[in-house]
Amino acid sequence: MPDFVLRCTQCGTTYPQDYPWPVCERCGGLLEVEYDYSTVRIPEDFEGRPVKQWKYAPLFPVSRRPVTVGEGGTRLKRISSSPDIYLKIEIDNPTKSFKDRGSSVEVTRALELGFDRLAVASTGNMALSLAAYSEIAGMEAVTFVGSGANENKIDMIRNKGGRVVQVDGDFNDAVRKAEEYAKATGSFLAGDYAYRKEGQKGVFFEVIDQLGFEPPDYIFIPVGNGTLISAAHKAAVELRSLGLIDRLPRLIGVQAEGAAPLVEYIRSGKLRKVEVRTGADAIAVGYPMYAEQARRAIEGTGGEVITVSDGEMEAAADEIFRRAGVCAELAGAAAYAAILKRGIGKDEVAVAVVSGGNI
């Protein structure tokens, strides 16, 4: 594990590795893992090792044996050669979404810090993943969900042994309740925070690895809270700083038309909470916590943000099934829907992250 501190993304205050809360006590900003990259040790045979989430452990903030059930190593399936289009099929993960990558790192880190219970707010996939990993780790998981949460996913969470608390409100209201519960009970506050973001870098690491460390022109990424796209940006910068790639792909954020606060934020610089009107529950976030980091990821790579309708996601999900034989949920099909809507040049290379399949 490389040396690191936790730094507030808002005021710059630093905290030691064992600081147990993911939010700055001074200003309320999100904390970020900041490595001393001189302490990163990449094995000599790194590039030749099989592609798997924990291959990238030298860039994860944990030192103990990980809590893992075989996450990562998901397929990168080429579905078109002119233009060159790939699907990164995160449905291959144990609980059928990219959330397993963050859960593995987050639960491992919670154990390192001495916790036996965690609290999380979720629209469904993250809580399902955390319930599974917490069960393996012998931890209790308490999930807070908004009133619009997917009932099928709630049932799956309970089947994994997770406790579910339904909140009268949306996802952001559930976040506040999870924070209150964690403080009151001394629980580990899990969710879209620093350690989950570190684990989610694995999606980008694997895409680049599977392409022979030759970055594509674009990576299309669904955006709810903005954690995945900001994780991809951090991973890209890390690989470039380590000399493993020489350029950054353009990161294209994709939001549902009925939940697109990032679009206005990038255009006007003002983040406003929007009323969510979409069936794509995994990205149904009206006020993304990582909006500023998502903006930096998009602008820092020359990318853009695109909105797609529920109908466009449905059509993309149908085509994903025909081309790849997997059933993507609406949010999982959002990135490919954006490729179909925007288009790319015939000589360009694009990857769409198929983020989940918990229908």
N, C-alpha and C positions, 0 to 999 in steps of 0.2 A: 504494500500500500504506500503510495507517495505521501509525503508530508502535506498537510493542508490546514487551512483555517476556514472559518465561516465568515463571510463578509456580507454586510447589508447592501443590497443593490440600490438602496435609496439614499442612505446617509453615509455609507462607507465604514460604519463601525465594524470592528472585527471581534470575533468570539473564538474561543478555543474549540478543539475537536470534540470535546465532551459536553459542549453546551447542548442541553436537551430540547430546546424549543426552536422551531423552524422560522420564527418571526422575530425581528429586531425589537428588543424591549425598549429601545430609545424612541424609534419613530414608527414602528409597525410595519416596516418594509420587509420584503422576503429576503431570506439569507441564501447565499450562493456558496457552493464549495469552491474554494480558490486554492489550487495546488501550487506547490513549489515544484515546477517541472524539472528542475535539476535532480530531483529525487525519483523521477519516473524511470523504471528499469524495463525496457522492452527486450524480451528474449531474442537471441540471435536467430532462432528458427521460427519467429513469430509469424511471418507471412505464410509459411508452409503448414501451419497448424490448422486443424479442421475448424470451420466457421461455427462458432457457438457463443452464446452470451458471455460466459466466463472466460473465454479466450482474452477478453479485454479487461481482465481484472487489474492489470497495472494502471488503468485509468478509472478505477472505481474506489470509493472511499471506505473500504472495509479490509480488515486483516484476518478475521477468523474464517473458518470453513463456511462457505455460503449455504444458505437455505435455498435449495434448488430442486426442481422436479423436471429438469431438461428443457427449460425455456430457451428460446433462441434457435439458431440454426434453421430459420424459416426459409422457405423457397424464394428465390428470385426468378420468376418465370417470365421468359421472353414471349410476348404475344404478337409482336409485329417487328419487321425488320426495316421497313421504310415508310414512315419513320421508325426508329428503334425505340420500342416501348416495353418496359418491364413492369411486372407487378411484384411488390414485396409482400408476400402473403403471411401476414401476422396471425391469421387464423390458425396457423400451424402450432401456435403456442398452446400450452396445456389447458388454459381456460379460454382459448379461442380469441385472445386479443393481445396487443402489444403491452398491455398493462402488466403482464407477468414479469417483464424485464425490470420494471420499476419496483414491483412487489418483492422480487428476490433480493435486490439490493437494500430496499427499505427495511424489510423484516430482519435481514441479517444485521443491519446497522442498529435496529432497535434492541436486538439481543445483546450486541456489543455494549450498548449503553445501559443494560441492566433492566429493561422493561419486560413485563409479562402481559401487558394489555395495550391495545392500540385503539384509537378512535379515528374515524375517517368520514368525510362527506363524499358522496359519489352519486353519479347518474346511473350507475349499475355495474359496468365492466370492471372498474377499479375495485369496488367493494367485493365483487365475486372473486377476483384474483386474490385480494388480501385475505379473504376468508379461507381460501384454499391454502395459502402459504402460512398463515397464522396457525391453522390446524396442524400442519406439518411441524411447525416450530414449537407447538405446545403453548401458544399465546391465545388470549381471548381477543376477539375482534368485535367492535361495536360500530355499526354503520348508521349514518344519518342520511336520509334521502328526502328529497323534496316531494311535494304532492303529485308531481307529474312523472315520477319515476316509473320505469318499465316494470310491470307486475311480474312478468315471467322471470326477469332478472332478480327481483326481490325473492321470489321462491327459490331460485338457484342458490342465492346467498344463504338463505336459511338452511337449505339442504346441506351446505358445507359447514354448518355449525355456527355461522355468524349471527349475531344479534342485530336486528334491524329496528331503528327508531324512525318513524315517519314524521316529518316536520311539515307544519302548515305554512307552506311557502315554496320557493324555488331552490335551485342548487346553492345559490349564494346564502340563502337563509340556513340551509343545511350546514354549510361551512362554519357559520357563526356558532351554531349549536354544537358542532363537533369540537370547536375550539374551547367553548365553555365547559364541556364535559371533560375534555382532556386536562384542563387546568384544575378542575374540581376534584378529579379522581387520581391525578398523577399518572395519566396514561400517555403513551407515545402518540403524538399527533401525526398521523400519516396522511398521505394524499399528495396533491400537486405542490410539493415543496422540494427542497434541495436534493435530498437523497433519492427520491423517485426520479427526478430529472436526470441524475447521474446514471441510473439504471437504464433509462430510456435512450441514452446515447447509443446503446447497443444496436438499435435499428439502423442508424446511420453507419456505424462501424461495419456492420455486416454487409450493407449495400455496397460500400466502397470495396470491401474485401472480396465480395463475390464478383465484382467487376475488375478484379486484378489491380486494385488501387489506382484505377483510372476513373476519375469522377465523371458522372453523367452531366449533361447540360442543365438538367432540371430534376429536382425531386419535389413531387406534389404531396403535400402533407395535410390531412384534415386538422382543423383547429377548433377546439372547444375552449379549454382553459389556457391553451397556448404552450403547455409544457413540452409537448413532443417536438414542435418546430424549434423552440429555443434550445432544447437538448441537441437537436440535429446541428444547429449552428455551433454550439459549443464543441461538439464532437468534431466538426469540420475544422474549426480553428486549431484544435488539439492535434489532429492528424497532420495539418500543414506545419505547425510549429515543430513537430517531431520529424519532419521531412518525409512522411509517408505519402503525402499528396502535394502537388504544387499549385493547385487552384481550388476554389470553392465552387460547388454547383449552385445554381440559382434555386433558392428555396421558395416554393410557391405555396402560400397558405390557402386553404380551402375551407370556407364556411357555408353553412346552410343559409339560404336566403332569409329564413325565419329566425335566424340567430347569428347576426353578423355585426356585432359591435366593433370588431377590429377594422372593418372597412372604413367606418366613419372616423375611428381613432387615427388611422394612418392619414386620412385625408385632411382632418381638421386639427389633430393634436389633442382632441378632447374625448375622453372616454366616458361614455354614458351607458347606463344600464338599459338594455332593450327588452321588450316583452318577447318571450320565446314562442315561436309559432312554427314548429317543425316536428316531424316524426322521427328525425335522426337524433334519438335521445342521447347518444354518446357524445355528441357535440352541441347539445342544447344548453349552452351557457350564455346568459345574458350580460355578464360582467366578468370577463376573463381576468384571473389573477395575474397571469403572465403576459398581459397585453403589451407592456413596454418591451419585455424581452422578445416577444414575438415580432414586434415592429422592428427591433434591431436585427433580428435574424433575417427578415425579409429585405429590409433596406441594405443591410450589410453585405448581402450576396447579389444585389441587383434583381431581387425577386419581385413578387407582387402578391396581392390577395384577390381571390376569385370567389364569387358566390355561385352556388348551384341550388336548383329547386329540388323539392322532394321527388318530383317526377323525373328529373334528370338523374338523381341518385338511384331511383328504382330501375330506370333503363340501364344505367351502368352496372347495377348489381346483376341484372339479367345477362348482360354481355360477359361479365366476369365469370358467371357460372358456365356459359357456353365455351369460353376460352380457357378457363383454368379449372373448372369442375369444383369450385368451392362456392358456398353460400355466404355472401357478405351481407351484413346488416347495412342500413342506409348510410350511416356515418362511415362504415368501412368501404363503401363504394364512392364516397365523395371525391377522393383524389382522382380516381379514374374518370369520374363524371366531369371533372374540371379539365382533364386532358381532352376529352371528347368535345367539350364546349370551346376551349381556347384554341386547340390545335398546336402543333409544333412543326418545325421545318423537317423536310424529308430526310435531311442529313443529320438531324439532331437526335440526342438520346435523352429519354425521360423515364423516370421511375415513379410509379404511383404506389403509395403505402396503403395497402388494404388492411386497415387497422383492426378490424374485429368482425366476428361472425356470430355473436350471441343474439339470435333473432327471437 
